[in-house]
Amino acid sequence: MKKIVKTEDKILIMLAFFSISVGLWGNFRQLWLQDNGLEASIIAKLLSISTLICAMFIFIISKKIKIDKLKNFIMFCLIAKSIVLLGLFQFNHTNWSELIRLLIILDVLFEKLIIISIYPFITTIKKTDKLYSKRKLIEYIFRDVGILIGGLFIGKTIYQICFDYNLCLLISILFLVFACIVVANIKITINSNNKAKENNNCLRYILRDDILIIYFLNYFVGNIAMNTGLGLKMLMLTNFCEFSDSVATNYLLILGLIADVIGVVALKYLTPKNDYITVMLKFGIRFLFYIIAFCADTVEMTIIAISWSILISTAYENIIDAPYINRVSTENQLTFTNYRYIIGILGESIGLSFAGKMYAYGATSMLGLSSFFMIFQIGLSCTLIYMRHNKKREFLEVKENGSY
């Protein structure tokens, strides 16, 4: 048991280092691109294309990578992402704009590939709803640590070293190196019972389950809604709300840290017994704030709507996602996760595309369009809860009748 816990902790430590890197660089990536002469609409289109290409690559790679090869695959992606970021560091403020765009696409690609591989890697050891939430909270908390590092140093000069976007990019590479070191020291033996078999029927496995089909649709619509509203949040805060980059960073950091606390407290103490109430807390209040911000069309209401959306973002993963992810058998977990992220990335790509188009009309227009998609998200979330509870009742009835 000690060995299992130790291995599990190593994976979470690796995730922590990786998340710090993502938080530090990802927070400034949009501003770094803007500083290199790209307009907001071009940045949105570039990120949209990047995520779309990610979906295509994930689908192809999912056919080749087996769950017992995940450690080597994660190591390769970490090294490749480090090299890509070094390239971006070197080409800062140069005329190599096309090469910068290519490297950004590769950066997003490897980042997504690492993220989708971590939980399937963990499930080779243990799989519970709380562990899924713990993994998400580790990701959120240490991403915010990365944002904290950027917020503390951006724009400052220490020992004649100016901490600009490019230096933050370099520091994020160091944390990727730390993650590589941790991965290299992870030793895991997958039991034959848990080792993933080549499963060409995973899609058929998913299509036979009505709950998983609706979950995929809900995940797709949810990613459209989230990225339409907040896909360009740093540009929204700096350009529409007139925050400086350091103020915007610290503001998002504070919100993120509070959101992490809310996520932990909600997981342990504040999860309602009624799952429909949980959906309303997670999405219903966000929907109302978005509608009010759209109608009021003021900076103050826009900030309130953005703030609440971030504050509630880490809460209730154990109700919104975990039951459906853990519904999938271990041998299908990796392929399922790949399909899930492909669908999520497609939604993210569409959401970023909408964000880029609505950006010209203002931040409240972005929130207004996002609220339209949230109507479907709330409806699908409630449908999933009904289906899941109904299946559980049917199972208990069959079990009870079979006992006689």
WOWO-V841868 format. One record per helix or strand. SS is the DSSP state (helix for helix, strand for strand). FROM is the first residue (numbers start at 1). TO is the last residue. If there is no record, write none. Layout:
{{SS	FROM	TO} {SS	FROM	TO}}
This chain:
{{helix	2	35} {helix	40	62} {helix	67	90} {helix	97	123} {helix	129	153} {strand	157	158} {strand	161	162} {helix	165	184} {helix	202	207} {helix	210	230} {helix	233	240} {helix	245	268} {helix	275	296} {helix	299	311} {helix	317	320} {helix	322	325} {helix	330	359} {helix	363	402}}
